[in-house]
Amino acid sequence: MSNLKTFLLMGVMTFLLMLIGNLIGGSQGVYFAFIFAAFTNFISYWYSDKIVLSMYRAKPAGENSDVYRIVKNLTERAGMPMPKVYTINESQPNAFATGRNPKHAAVAVTTGLLNIMDDNELAGVIGHELGHVKHRDILIGTVAATFAAAIAFLANMAKWAAIFGGGRDRDDEGGNPIALIGVAIFAPIAAMLVQMCISRTREYKADAFGGQISGNPLYLANALRKLEMGVRRNHMDTNPAMENMFIVSPLSGDKIASLFSTHPSTEDRIKKLEEMAVNYR
């Protein structure tokens, strides 16, 4: 089912890319967009995790570090393969998981997260990310982020085409300036809406797994409170297309971006974890 969802996502995103290509350059634009989409499909499946980790300058965590120890303990408890563990030198507290399957997974945490979490809260956060690995969300999340970035790139091309080449009005050659401006505005929103549909329900599932595997759902609930406050106080220079990968939106401090957030509200997530804690006892 997870693989089917991934291929369906690739199909939808490929269609959006080809539609943009048609509006930019007609039939030639469709061919270009198809090649670009095929390349993006290949890269997003096999190499997107490495690209994302490189983007944030992630460094492998030492085996003697607290975060490595906690990841190891939780994966053994869950009967999962040990993922690679990375740290990111970033003041904003946050974390994400990436990779194409549980055997090729990675978990990354920021130094800002390590600085404000105790071991129990860190276990809750790591448990959440392992939930994404367990449920095979990591591939579809990374693919969605990669395609959203690609669509944003082509939408930006459409904007400049409208400014410098949008006066053309030949049959089957694209270039309609009004259509190009529409693409520049609405294509990234469409890609983000697709991400929202994918991301919101899986965050609740990962929260439930993290609450269970860490030993107490309140560990993650407390961590989410700290994360929400920390994100608002510390800006992260990140591509909005990558928002869905993080445990909390790195753009939470941006009121406009929050309208299209790929995450459910932190308040709702905490409420569900507190309800789970009552039943857990």
KESE-47368 format. One record per residue (C-alpha): residue number from 1; x, y, z. Coordinates in steps of 0.1 Angstrom, whole numbers. Example, Ala and Ser with C-alpha at 12.3 -4.5 7.8 and 13.67 -1.06 7.14 Angstrom:
% residues 2
n:u:v:w
1:123:-45:78 .
2:137:-11:71 .
***
This chain:
% residues 281
n:u:v:w
1:0:0:0 .
2:28:24:8 .
3:45:17:-25 .
4:12:22:-43 .
5:8:56:-26 .
6:43:65:-36 .
7:38:56:-73 .
8:4:75:-73 .
9:21:105:-58 .
10:48:103:-85 .
11:21:101:-111 .
12:2:132:-98 .
13:34:152:-95 .
14:46:142:-129 .
15:12:153:-144 .
16:17:187:-127 .
17:52:190:-141 .
18:40:182:-176 .
19:11:206:-173 .
20:35:234:-163 .
21:58:224:-192 .
22:30:226:-217 .
23:20:261:-205 .
24:56:273:-207 .
25:67:258:-240 .
26:38:239:-256 .
27:46:204:-269 .
28:84:210:-265 .
29:77:220:-229 .
30:58:188:-223 .
31:88:167:-236 .
32:112:187:-214 .
33:89:183:-184 .
34:85:146:-190 .
35:123:141:-191 .
36:127:164:-160 .
37:100:144:-142 .
38:116:110:-151 .
39:149:123:-138 .
40:132:136:-106 .
41:115:102:-101 .
42:148:84:-104 .
43:167:108:-81 .
44:139:111:-55 .
45:136:73:-52 .
46:173:65:-49 .
47:191:96:-38 .
48:167:121:-22 .
49:177:111:13 .
50:214:119:6 .
51:204:152:-11 .
52:183:163:19 .
53:210:153:44 .
54:236:172:23 .
55:213:203:21 .
56:213:206:59 .
57:250:197:63 .
58:241:167:85 .
59:269:150:102 .
60:270:114:115 .
61:264:111:152 .
62:290:93:172 .
63:281:59:187 .
64:288:72:221 .
65:264:101:218 .
66:231:102:237 .
67:210:105:206 .
68:227:74:191 .
69:221:55:223 .
70:184:64:224 .
71:179:55:187 .
72:196:22:193 .
73:175:14:224 .
74:142:23:207 .
75:149:4:175 .
76:158:-27:195 .
77:126:-23:215 .
78:106:-20:183 .
79:124:-48:165 .
80:135:-25:137 .
81:168:-21:117 .
82:191:5:131 .
83:190:36:110 .
84:219:60:104 .
85:219:88:129 .
86:228:124:121 .
87:230:158:138 .
88:225:192:121 .
89:242:223:135 .
90:210:244:136 .
91:196:265:165 .
92:160:257:157 .
93:149:225:176 .
94:136:200:150 .
95:141:165:136 .
96:132:144:105 .
97:136:109:91 .
98:144:101:55 .
99:153:71:33 .
100:135:47:9 .
101:127:19:34 .
102:135:8:70 .
103:167:-9:59 .
104:179:23:43 .
105:167:50:67 .
106:183:79:85 .
107:172:100:115 .
108:185:136:119 .
109:181:159:148 .
110:193:195:152 .
111:216:207:179 .
112:189:230:190 .
113:167:200:198 .
114:194:183:217 .
115:200:214:238 .
116:164:216:252 .
117:153:180:255 .
118:158:156:284 .
119:163:120:276 .
120:126:111:279 .
121:115:139:256 .
122:142:131:231 .
123:130:94:232 .
124:95:107:223 .
125:108:127:193 .
126:130:98:181 .
127:100:74:186 .
128:79:97:164 .
129:106:96:136 .
130:109:59:139 .
131:71:57:135 .
132:76:73:101 .
133:103:47:93 .
134:81:18:106 .
135:51:29:86 .
136:72:35:55 .
137:63:72:54 .
138:98:83:48 .
139:99:75:11 .
140:66:92:2 .
141:75:122:24 .
142:109:126:8 .
143:95:121:-27 .
144:68:147:-21 .
145:94:172:-9 .
146:116:166:-39 .
147:87:170:-64 .
148:74:200:-46 .
149:109:216:-49 .
150:109:207:-87 .
151:75:221:-92 .
152:85:253:-74 .
153:115:255:-97 .
154:94:252:-129 .
155:69:277:-115 .
156:97:301:-111 .
157:107:295:-147 .
158:70:302:-157 .
159:72:335:-139 .
160:103:346:-158 .
161:88:333:-190 .
162:58:355:-185 .
163:80:385:-179 .
164:104:380:-208 .
165:87:357:-233 .
166:51:356:-224 .
167:40:377:-254 .
168:40:347:-278 .
169:6:335:-289 .
170:13:307:-313 .
171:-8:275:-315 .
172:6:246:-294 .
173:36:267:-283 .
174:25:278:-249 .
175:37:312:-236 .
176:4:327:-227 .
177:14:353:-201 .
178:-18:350:-181 .
179:-15:312:-180 .
180:21:315:-170 .
181:14:339:-142 .
182:-14:315:-130 .
183:11:286:-130 .
184:37:306:-111 .
185:11:313:-84 .
186:-10:282:-82 .
187:14:253:-91 .
188:34:255:-58 .
189:1:257:-39 .
190:-12:226:-57 .
191:20:208:-48 .
192:17:219:-12 .
193:-19:208:-10 .
194:-9:173:-22 .
195:18:173:6 .
196:-9:184:31 .
197:-32:155:22 .
198:-3:130:27 .
199:13:145:57 .
200:-14:154:83 .
201:-28:119:89 .
202:6:103:91 .
203:18:127:117 .
204:-9:114:141 .
205:1:78:134 .
206:38:86:140 .
207:28:105:173 .
208:9:74:185 .
209:39:51:177 .
210:63:75:194 .
211:42:78:225 .
212:40:40:228 .
213:76:31:220 .
214:91:58:242 .
215:73:44:272 .
216:49:73:279 .
217:29:95:254 .
218:34:125:277 .
219:72:124:268 .
220:63:134:232 .
221:36:158:243 .
222:61:177:265 .
223:86:176:236 .
224:61:191:212 .
225:54:220:235 .
226:91:228:236 .
227:94:223:199 .
228:65:247:191 .
229:80:274:213 .
230:116:268:200 .
231:105:270:163 .
232:88:303:169 .
233:119:317:186 .
234:145:303:161 .
235:143:308:124 .
236:156:281:101 .
237:167:288:65 .
238:148:260:48 .
239:130:254:15 .
240:92:254:21 .
241:90:223:0 .
242:109:204:27 .
243:84:214:55 .
244:65:181:55 .
245:96:161:65 .
246:101:177:99 .
247:84:167:132 .
248:70:202:135 .
249:68:227:107 .
250:101:248:106 .
251:79:276:92 .
252:55:278:122 .
253:67:313:129 .
254:55:325:95 .
255:17:332:98 .
256:12:330:60 .
257:30:297:57 .
258:11:283:86 .
259:-22:286:65 .
260:-8:259:42 .
261:11:239:68 .
262:16:202:61 .
263:12:195:98 .
264:-18:194:120 .
265:-18:219:148 .
266:6:211:177 .
267:-22:217:201 .
268:-44:189:185 .
269:-14:166:185 .
270:-7:172:222 .
271:-44:167:230 .
272:-44:133:213 .
273:-12:122:231 .
274:-27:133:265 .
275:-58:112:257 .
276:-36:83:248 .
277:-17:87:281 .
278:-49:83:301 .
279:-57:51:283 .
280:-21:40:284 .
281:-21:40:322 .
***
